[in-house]
Amino acid sequence: MLLNIVQFAFIVAVPLVLVAGGLVTLFALGALFDALEHPDELRARIEGAFRKPPAPFRTTGKDHYYRPYWKSP
């Protein structure tokens, strides 16, 4: 039983982990080179993450000129 688990790990799980690690490494290198090539965009992204979100929309009052067509008069 233990031998079957070890064989499964080396035949299926280890290659999957290696491929996933390689993909993560490629994405990290791509992000690094993008940040080195465009540092101003990176700065804008970081500042945008900490920027205050826009204010929520306000609903119109009862005296507003616009009345949705689905509401009866």
C-alpha positions as CSV (number, residue, x, y, z in Angstrom):
1,M,0.0,0.0,0.0
2,L,2.8,2.4,0.9
3,L,4.7,1.5,-2.2
4,N,1.6,2.4,-4.3
5,I,1.4,5.8,-2.7
6,V,5.1,6.5,-3.3
7,Q,4.9,5.4,-6.9
8,F,1.8,7.7,-7.4
9,A,3.7,10.6,-5.9
10,F,6.7,10.2,-8.2
11,I,4.7,9.4,-11.3
12,V,1.9,12.0,-11.0
13,A,2.3,14.5,-8.2
14,V,6.0,15.4,-8.5
15,P,5.8,16.3,-12.2
16,L,2.6,18.3,-11.6
17,V,4.3,20.3,-8.8
18,L,7.4,20.9,-10.9
19,V,5.3,22.2,-13.8
20,A,3.2,24.4,-11.5
21,G,6.4,25.8,-10.0
22,G,7.8,26.5,-13.4
23,L,4.7,28.4,-14.4
24,V,4.7,30.4,-11.2
25,T,8.4,31.2,-11.8
26,L,7.7,32.4,-15.4
27,F,4.9,34.6,-14.3
28,A,7.0,36.1,-11.5
29,L,9.9,36.8,-14.0
30,G,7.4,38.4,-16.4
31,A,6.1,40.6,-13.7
32,L,9.6,41.6,-12.6
33,F,10.6,42.5,-16.2
34,D,7.4,44.4,-16.7
35,A,8.1,46.4,-13.5
36,L,11.7,47.1,-14.5
37,E,10.6,48.3,-18.0
38,H,7.6,50.5,-16.8
39,P,8.3,51.7,-13.3
40,D,5.8,54.6,-13.6
41,E,3.0,52.1,-14.3
42,L,4.0,50.1,-11.3
43,R,4.0,53.2,-9.1
44,A,0.5,54.0,-10.4
45,R,-0.7,50.5,-9.6
46,I,0.6,50.6,-6.1
47,E,-0.9,54.0,-5.4
48,G,-4.2,52.9,-7.0
49,A,-4.4,50.0,-4.5
50,F,-4.4,52.5,-1.6
51,R,-6.6,55.1,-3.1
52,K,-9.9,55.9,-1.5
53,P,-12.8,54.2,-3.5
54,P,-15.3,56.5,-5.2
55,A,-18.3,57.6,-3.3
56,P,-21.4,55.5,-3.7
57,F,-24.1,56.7,-6.1
58,R,-27.0,58.6,-4.5
59,T,-30.6,57.9,-5.4
60,T,-32.7,60.6,-6.9
61,G,-35.3,62.3,-4.7
62,K,-39.1,62.2,-5.2
63,D,-39.1,65.7,-6.7
64,H,-36.5,64.8,-9.4
65,Y,-37.6,65.3,-13.0
66,Y,-36.8,61.8,-14.1
67,R,-39.3,59.1,-13.3
68,P,-38.5,55.5,-14.4
69,Y,-41.0,54.1,-17.0
70,W,-41.7,51.0,-14.8
71,K,-43.2,53.1,-12.0
72,S,-46.8,54.1,-12.3
73,P,-47.6,57.8,-12.2
